[in-house]
Amino acid sequence: MGTRLAALLLFSLASMARAADAPATAPAAGSLEVPEAVYDAGKIDRGVIVHHDFVLKNVGQAELSINAKPG
């Protein structure tokens, strides 16, 4: 009885560990992931041009449309 209980416990722990390692399924629609949504350039002197690239990733399964307007 003790051996069966230990085997069942070991099997359960292995199953939970495998499930935790499995990647999450992507949403069916397009879904935007932005790891860095805010950028602080610090103190910038007048007239200095600052450039920064934001990484956008579609983690969904469908096409993602972004309507961004400068402003």
C-alpha positions as CSV (number, residue, x, y, z in Angstrom):
1,M,0.0,0.0,0.0
2,G,2.8,2.4,0.9
3,T,4.6,1.7,-2.4
4,R,1.5,2.4,-4.4
5,L,0.9,5.7,-2.6
6,A,4.5,6.8,-3.1
7,A,4.3,5.8,-6.8
8,L,1.0,7.8,-7.2
9,L,2.5,10.8,-5.5
10,L,5.6,10.7,-7.7
11,F,3.4,10.3,-10.8
12,S,1.3,13.3,-9.8
13,L,4.3,15.5,-9.1
14,A,5.9,14.6,-12.5
15,S,2.6,15.4,-14.3
16,M,2.3,18.8,-12.6
17,A,5.9,19.7,-13.4
18,R,5.4,18.7,-17.1
19,A,2.2,20.9,-17.2
20,A,4.1,23.8,-15.7
21,D,6.8,23.5,-18.4
22,A,4.3,23.4,-21.3
23,P,3.8,26.7,-23.2
24,A,0.5,28.4,-22.8
25,T,-1.7,28.2,-25.8
26,A,-1.9,31.4,-27.8
27,P,-5.2,33.3,-28.0
28,A,-7.3,32.6,-31.1
29,A,-7.5,36.3,-32.0
30,G,-4.6,38.6,-32.5
31,S,-3.1,39.6,-29.2
32,L,-0.4,42.3,-28.5
33,E,2.5,41.7,-26.2
34,V,4.6,44.7,-25.2
35,P,7.4,43.7,-22.8
36,E,8.4,47.4,-22.3
37,A,5.4,49.7,-22.4
38,V,7.1,52.7,-20.9
39,Y,10.5,54.2,-21.7
40,D,12.2,56.8,-19.5
41,A,14.9,58.7,-21.4
42,G,15.9,60.6,-18.3
43,K,16.9,64.3,-18.5
44,I,17.4,65.4,-22.1
45,D,18.8,68.7,-23.2
46,R,16.8,70.9,-25.5
47,G,17.4,70.1,-29.2
48,V,18.8,66.6,-28.6
49,I,17.0,63.9,-30.6
50,V,16.2,60.7,-28.7
51,H,15.4,57.4,-30.4
52,H,14.0,54.3,-28.8
53,D,12.5,51.2,-30.4
54,F,9.5,49.5,-28.7
55,V,9.2,45.8,-29.4
56,L,5.7,44.7,-30.3
57,K,4.8,41.0,-30.6
58,N,1.6,39.3,-31.8
59,V,1.2,36.3,-29.5
60,G,-2.2,35.4,-30.9
61,Q,-3.0,33.0,-33.7
62,A,-4.7,35.6,-36.0
63,E,-3.4,38.7,-37.8
64,L,-3.0,41.7,-35.6
65,S,-3.8,45.2,-36.9
66,I,-2.5,48.3,-35.1
67,N,-3.8,51.7,-36.1
68,A,-1.2,54.1,-34.5
69,K,-1.3,57.8,-35.3
70,P,1.6,60.1,-34.6
71,G,0.8,62.7,-32.1
